[in-house]
């Protein structure tokens, strides 16, 4: 008799504590074989601001994404990473059309989720999204989702 009540109570306690840590994304890291070419892409095409590595160590290029969130590029010439569109970095902008024009002006290909070149996916929630790859072959989604 008490077992179902304890299970239900445990569920509600776990749910109440699910966000106790107030996580925010600090950074993501990508292993790259061509550090400067890939860093140039993130700087010139995605227009991310490069920030200094705290130790000024060679083999690292860091970028500010938004607020305190960062993207770290780490040079490794012996590591091979299998890349897939489902594993991607996603950036959101209210200026998706302007960003698409910027890509086209710089001869950067993009596609929709199924892979149609130059196309935009319209999700069922109304968000528009495109996908492109960086010089290392990592997938990047750019969409117009609104966040508070």
N, C-alpha and C positions, 0 to 999 in steps of 0.2 A: 504494500500500500504506500509506503513512504518512498520507495525506489523511484517511481515516475516523478514524484514531486521534487526529489533531490536532483534528478537528471534535468528537469525543466529549470530549476533554480540555478544549477551549474551553467546551463546554456546562457541564461540571462546575465549571469556574472561575467562569463567570458565575453559576451557581446559588449557589455558596458566597459570592459577594459581593453577592447580591441585597438583603440587609438590612443592609449595612455602615453605612448612615447612621442607623439606629435612629430613623426618623421617628416623630413623634407629631403629631396634628392640633393646631395652634396655634389657629386660628380659621377660621370661615366668615363670609362677609359677604353680606348681602342688601341690595339697593337697594330703598328704600321711598319711596312718595309721601306717606304719612301717618305720619310718624315717631312722634308721641305715641300715637296709637291702636294702632299696631303694637307699640310698646314696652310699652304697658299690657297687651297680650295676652301677651307673653312674660314679663312680670313677674307678672301676676295669674292667668293661666290655666295657663301652664307652670311658674310658680313659680321662674323663673330669677332669680338674684341680679344686680341691676344693679351694674356696676362703673364707676368714672369713666374717661372718655377722658383719656389722659395730657396732652393740650393743652387740655382743656375746650372744644374747638372746637364751635361750633354745628353741628347737622345730623348728629350721631352719637349713638347710644346703644349701649353695650356691655353684654354679659351674660356671666357666668361659667356655663359648662355643667357642667363637672366637672373638678376639678384645675385645670390651667392652660388648658384648652380654653375658647374663647370664641366668642360669636356677636356679630358687629358689624352693627348696622343703620345704613345710610347713606342719608340723605335726598337724593333727586334728583327734582325735579318734572318734568323733561323726558325721563326715560328710561322706556321701556315695555319690560317683560320679558314674553315669552310663557312661561306656566307650564304644567307638565304633571306629573301624579302620579309619573311615573317619575323626575323630578328633584326630590328631596325631602331634607329634613333628617330624620335618624332619631335618636330618643332611645330609650333602653332603661331600663326600670324593673322591679324585681321586684314592684312594687305596681300592676300594670296594672288590676286590678279597682277599686282605690281611685281611680286616676286617671280611669277611665271614670265612676265615680260623681261625681267632681269636675266632669267635663265636663257630665254630665247636670244636676247642681245649678246649673250656670251657663248652661244652655241652649246649649251648644256642640255642634253636630252633628259626628258622626264616621261613618265608614263602613269597610267592608272593602275589599280590593283591587279586586274587581269593581265596587264602587260602591253596595252595598246599605246604606242608611242604618241606623245603630244596630247594625250587625253587626261581628263580629270574624273575621278570617281566621286559620285554623289552617294554618301551613305544614307541609310534610311532615316537617320536623325537629322538630316539636312546639312551635315558637315561635308565640305568639299576637300578632297585630298589628292596629292600627287606623290610619286615616288621617284627618286633619283639615286644615283650611286656616286660615292666619292672616288678619288683616284685609286683607292685600295679595293674597291668593290663592295664597301659597306653600304647598305641600304639606308636611306633617309626618307622618312615621310614628312611632308609639309602639309599642314591642313589649316583650316580657318575655324577650328573649334574655339568657342569663347570660354574663358576661365575667369572666375572672380578673384 
